[in-house]
Amino acid sequence: MNPQPQKFSGYERVSAALHHKEPDRIPFDLGGTEVTGMNIHLYKKLRDSLGLPKIEPKISDVKQQLAWIDEDVQEILEVDVCNVPTDPPLNPGLEKPVTREGRYYTRTDEWGIQWSMPVENGHYFDMVKHPLGNAHTIADLEAFRLPDPADEGRFATIRERNDKIILQDKKASVIARDCAGIWEMALWTNGFEKFFMDMISEKEYAHAVMRKITDYKLAFWEKALEKLGENVLIVSEADDLATQNGPLISPRLYKEMIHPYHKELYQFIHSKAKNEIFIFYHTCGSCKAFIPFLIEEGVNILNPVLWTPLN
């Protein structure tokens, strides 16, 4: 008799794939990270198609209007990966809740970035105001208070939830970052056009912004990894580097303005982990030109890969 093929748990399946070994099947992820989820409108249709009860989805990401993937959906689809977001901070800082103003919903996040979404047929929030939009000097930057990366509230239940996923549910987990990537936060707080220009004409200021956000990230991940202990397999980071047709900036400018901060952060994360971990890195767009940099920095998982520009 032929022996029965080994049945992997979700954790074993993902771990095998990450170690370049063949699992029993390809690991499947839906909602395991902030960038592999599903909009709430589509999620309702998915539940209907699976014959599941109608519910009002919980929102896992307000700005993207992503649904939290419920356990009944995970079970039917045999999802192998679960997301572990941070808890709300005790001090919300500059955050203001979602309110309706005429034809739009508006909100302000804890970084002071203002967002807006149409009430009718709105699918996600767009940035409409940037707290550093009029900042041009180091003094302007120093006057801007970032949120507290080590706020105890962020980590209140993170270990308990992560341990349950790994030890009880036998699935892989991804520890979520608490904000967008270093460069993205620079763009979001300053405004895209302004910071693109700053990287060329106001390099001292641009480096100071990147330094300040990197320091925030270092403090966050040091506290998170300390709180989580040994049961960490994957952590999530990101920075959108490209459009569907090619890079947003040249590799030369990336190497000068972004690469050093990415490398410092990702190698710091690896050094602070209690066991071997894998860094999941998301970038939108055709990012092929940056892959050698990402490998050098310590990135292990790339999402998504657009391997060729669109015609």
C-alpha positions as CSV (number, residue, x, y, z in Angstrom):
1,M,0.0,0.0,0.0
2,N,1.1,3.5,-0.8
3,P,1.5,5.6,2.4
4,Q,-1.0,8.5,2.8
5,P,0.6,11.9,1.8
6,Q,1.5,14.0,4.8
7,K,-1.2,16.6,5.8
8,F,0.4,19.9,6.7
9,S,-1.0,22.4,9.1
10,G,-1.3,26.0,7.8
11,Y,1.8,27.0,9.8
12,E,3.8,24.0,8.5
13,R,2.6,24.7,5.0
14,V,3.7,28.4,5.0
15,S,7.0,27.6,6.9
16,A,7.9,24.9,4.4
17,A,7.3,27.2,1.5
18,L,9.4,30.0,3.1
19,H,12.3,27.5,3.6
20,H,12.1,26.5,-0.1
21,K,10.7,23.0,0.7
22,E,7.7,21.4,-0.9
23,P,4.5,21.5,1.2
24,D,1.4,19.3,0.6
25,R,-0.1,22.1,-1.4
26,I,0.4,25.8,-2.2
27,P,-0.3,28.0,0.9
28,F,-3.4,30.1,0.6
29,D,-3.8,33.6,2.0
30,L,-6.8,35.9,2.2
31,G,-6.6,38.7,4.7
32,G,-3.4,37.6,6.2
33,T,-1.9,41.1,5.7
34,E,-3.1,44.6,5.2
35,V,-2.5,44.3,1.4
36,T,-4.0,40.8,0.7
37,G,-7.5,41.4,1.9
38,M,-10.9,42.2,0.3
39,N,-13.1,45.3,0.1
40,I,-16.2,45.1,2.3
41,H,-18.5,45.3,-0.7
42,L,-16.9,42.3,-2.5
43,Y,-16.6,40.4,0.8
44,K,-20.4,40.5,1.2
45,K,-20.7,39.0,-2.3
46,L,-18.2,36.3,-1.4
47,R,-20.1,35.3,1.7
48,D,-23.3,35.1,-0.4
49,S,-21.6,32.9,-3.0
50,L,-20.4,30.6,-0.2
51,G,-23.9,30.3,1.2
52,L,-22.9,31.9,4.5
53,P,-25.1,34.1,6.7
54,K,-25.4,37.8,5.8
55,I,-23.5,40.0,8.3
56,E,-22.2,43.5,8.3
57,P,-18.4,42.9,7.9
58,K,-16.0,44.2,10.5
59,I,-13.5,46.6,8.9
60,S,-9.9,45.7,9.3
61,D,-8.5,48.8,7.5
62,V,-10.6,52.0,7.5
63,K,-8.8,53.8,4.7
64,Q,-8.9,50.9,2.3
65,Q,-12.3,49.7,3.6
66,L,-11.1,46.1,3.9
67,A,-13.2,43.5,5.6
68,W,-11.9,41.3,8.4
69,I,-12.0,37.7,7.0
70,D,-14.2,35.7,9.4
71,E,-13.4,32.2,10.6
72,D,-16.2,30.6,8.6
73,V,-14.8,32.0,5.4
74,Q,-11.3,30.9,6.4
75,E,-12.5,27.4,7.1
76,I,-14.3,27.0,3.8
77,L,-11.4,28.4,1.8
78,E,-8.7,26.7,3.9
79,V,-6.9,29.9,4.6
80,D,-3.4,29.3,6.0
81,V,-2.5,32.8,7.1
82,C,-4.0,35.2,9.7
83,N,-3.3,38.9,10.3
84,V,-2.2,40.2,13.7
85,P,-2.9,43.9,13.8
86,T,-1.9,46.2,16.6
87,D,-4.4,47.3,19.2
88,P,-5.6,50.9,19.3
89,P,-3.2,53.2,21.1
90,L,-4.1,54.5,24.5
91,N,-3.4,58.0,23.3
92,P,-5.1,58.6,19.9
93,G,-3.0,61.7,19.2
94,L,-4.3,63.7,16.3
95,E,-6.9,61.1,15.3
96,K,-10.5,62.1,14.7
97,P,-13.3,59.6,14.0
98,V,-15.1,59.2,10.8
99,T,-17.8,61.8,10.3
100,R,-20.1,62.8,7.5
101,E,-19.7,66.2,5.9
102,G,-22.2,66.6,3.1
103,R,-21.5,64.1,0.3
104,Y,-18.3,62.8,1.9
105,Y,-17.1,60.9,4.9
106,T,-14.0,62.4,6.5
107,R,-11.5,61.3,9.1
108,T,-8.1,62.3,10.4
109,D,-5.6,59.6,11.4
110,E,-3.1,59.7,14.4
111,W,-0.5,61.3,12.2
112,G,-2.7,64.2,11.3
113,I,-3.4,63.1,7.7
114,Q,-6.9,64.0,6.6
115,W,-8.9,61.5,4.5
116,S,-12.1,61.7,2.5
117,M,-14.5,59.1,0.9
118,P,-17.7,59.7,-1.1
119,V,-20.8,58.7,0.7
120,E,-22.4,57.4,-2.5
121,N,-20.4,54.5,-4.1
122,G,-17.3,55.2,-2.0
123,H,-14.8,52.3,-1.9
124,Y,-11.9,53.8,0.0
125,F,-10.6,57.0,1.6
126,D,-8.3,59.4,-0.3
127,M,-5.8,61.7,1.3
128,V,-6.9,65.4,1.1
129,K,-4.6,67.2,3.6
130,H,-1.0,66.6,4.8
131,P,0.2,67.9,8.2
132,L,3.7,68.8,6.8
133,G,2.4,70.3,3.6
134,N,3.8,73.7,4.5
135,A,7.0,72.4,6.3
136,H,10.3,73.4,4.7
137,T,12.9,73.6,7.5
138,I,14.3,71.2,10.1
139,A,12.6,73.5,12.7
140,D,9.2,72.9,11.0
141,L,9.8,69.2,11.2
142,E,11.0,69.2,14.8
143,A,7.7,71.0,15.7
144,F,5.7,68.1,14.3
145,R,4.9,65.4,16.9
146,L,4.7,61.9,15.7
147,P,2.5,59.4,17.5
148,D,4.1,57.3,20.3
149,P,5.4,54.1,18.7
150,A,5.8,52.4,22.1
151,D,2.3,53.3,23.4
152,E,1.3,50.3,25.6
153,G,-2.1,50.2,24.1
154,R,-0.8,49.0,20.7
155,F,0.5,45.8,22.3
156,A,-2.2,45.1,24.8
157,T,-3.4,41.8,23.3
158,I,-1.0,41.2,20.4
159,R,0.9,38.3,22.0
160,E,-2.3,36.5,23.1
161,R,-3.9,36.8,19.7
162,N,-0.7,35.7,17.9
163,D,0.0,32.8,20.2
164,K,-3.6,31.5,19.6
165,I,-3.2,31.6,15.8
166,I,0.1,29.7,15.9
167,L,-0.3,27.3,18.9
168,Q,-4.0,26.6,18.9
169,D,-5.2,27.2,15.3
170,K,-1.9,25.9,13.8
171,K,-1.8,28.7,11.2
172,A,0.8,31.1,10.2
173,S,0.5,34.7,11.3
174,V,1.7,38.0,9.9
175,I,2.5,40.7,12.5
176,A,1.1,43.9,11.0
177,R,3.0,47.2,10.9
178,D,1.2,50.0,12.6
179,C,1.5,52.5,9.7
180,A,2.6,52.6,6.1
181,G,6.3,52.3,5.0
182,I,9.0,54.8,5.7
183,W,8.9,56.5,2.3
184,E,5.1,56.3,2.1
185,M,4.7,58.1,5.5
186,A,7.1,60.8,4.2
187,L,5.0,61.2,1.1
188,W,1.7,61.1,3.1
189,T,2.7,63.6,5.7
190,N,4.3,66.1,3.3
191,G,2.2,65.5,0.2
192,F,3.4,63.6,-2.8
193,E,4.4,66.5,-5.1
194,K,6.1,68.4,-2.3
195,F,8.2,65.5,-1.1
196,F,9.2,64.4,-4.6
197,M,10.6,67.9,-5.0
198,D,12.2,67.9,-1.5
199,M,14.2,64.8,-2.4
200,I,15.8,66.7,-5.2
201,S,15.9,70.4,-4.0
202,E,15.7,70.1,-0.2
203,K,17.8,67.0,0.5
204,E,18.7,67.9,4.1
205,Y,15.0,68.3,5.0
206,A,14.0,65.1,3.1
207,H,16.7,63.0,4.9
208,A,15.5,64.5,8.2
209,V,12.0,63.4,7.5
210,M,13.1,59.9,6.6
211,R,15.3,59.7,9.7
212,K,12.4,60.7,12.0
213,I,10.1,58.1,10.5
214,T,12.8,55.4,10.6
215,D,13.4,56.1,14.3
216,Y,9.6,55.8,14.9
217,K,9.7,52.4,13.1
218,L,12.7,51.2,15.0
219,A,11.0,52.0,18.3
220,F,7.8,50.3,17.3
221,W,9.4,47.0,16.1
222,E,11.7,46.8,19.1
223,K,8.7,47.0,21.4
224,A,6.5,44.7,19.3
225,L,9.1,42.0,19.0
226,E,9.9,42.2,22.7
227,K,6.2,41.8,23.5
228,L,5.6,39.0,21.0
229,G,8.3,36.7,22.2
230,E,9.4,33.6,20.2
231,N,6.2,32.8,18.2
232,V,6.9,35.2,15.3
233,L,7.2,33.8,11.8
234,I,6.4,36.8,9.5
235,V,6.3,40.6,10.0
236,S,4.9,43.0,7.5
237,E,6.5,46.1,6.0
238,A,5.9,48.1,2.8
239,D,6.7,51.1,0.6
240,D,5.1,51.6,-2.8
241,L,8.0,52.1,-5.2
242,A,6.4,51.9,-8.6
243,T,3.5,52.3,-11.0
244,Q,2.2,49.4,-13.1
245,N,4.5,50.7,-15.9
246,G,7.7,51.3,-14.0
247,P,9.4,52.9,-11.0
248,L,8.2,56.0,-9.3
249,I,11.8,57.2,-8.9
250,S,15.1,56.2,-10.4
251,P,17.2,53.4,-8.8
252,R,19.9,56.0,-8.3
253,L,17.6,58.2,-6.2
254,Y,16.2,55.2,-4.4
255,K,19.7,54.1,-3.4
256,E,20.5,57.6,-2.1
257,M,17.3,58.6,-0.3
258,I,15.4,55.4,0.7
259,H,17.7,52.3,0.6
260,P,19.8,53.2,3.7
261,Y,16.7,53.6,5.9
262,H,15.1,50.4,4.6
263,K,18.3,48.5,5.2
264,E,18.7,49.8,8.7
265,L,15.1,49.0,9.6
266,Y,14.9,45.5,8.1
267,Q,18.3,44.4,9.5
268,F,17.3,45.8,12.9
269,I,14.1,43.7,12.8
270,H,16.0,40.5,12.0
271,S,18.5,41.3,14.8
272,K,15.8,41.9,17.4
273,A,13.7,38.7,16.6
274,K,14.0,35.9,19.1
275,N,14.0,33.3,16.3
276,E,14.3,33.3,12.5
277,I,11.7,35.5,11.0
278,F,10.7,36.5,7.5
279,I,10.0,40.1,6.4
280,F,7.0,40.4,4.1
281,Y,7.4,43.5,1.9
282,H,4.6,45.0,-0.2
283,T,5.2,47.4,-3.0
284,C,2.7,48.3,-5.7
285,G,3.9,48.3,-9.3
286,S,6.6,47.1,-11.6
287,C,9.4,46.9,-9.0
288,K,11.9,44.7,-10.8
289,A,14.6,47.4,-10.7
290,F,14.5,47.5,-6.9
291,I,14.6,43.8,-6.2
292,P,18.4,43.6,-5.8
293,F,18.2,46.4,-3.2
294,L,15.4,44.7,-1.3
295,I,17.4,41.4,-1.1
296,E,20.4,43.3,0.3
297,E,18.1,45.0,2.8
298,G,16.8,41.7,4.2
299,V,13.4,41.4,2.6
300,N,12.3,37.7,2.3
301,I,8.8,37.9,0.8
302,L,7.8,40.3,-2.0
303,N,4.2,41.2,-2.7
304,P,3.1,41.7,-5.4
305,V,5.4,40.9,-8.2
306,L,4.5,42.6,-11.5
307,W,7.3,41.1,-13.5
308,T,6.7,43.1,-16.7
309,P,5.3,46.6,-17.5
310,L,1.9,46.8,-19.1
311,N,1.8,47.8,-22.8
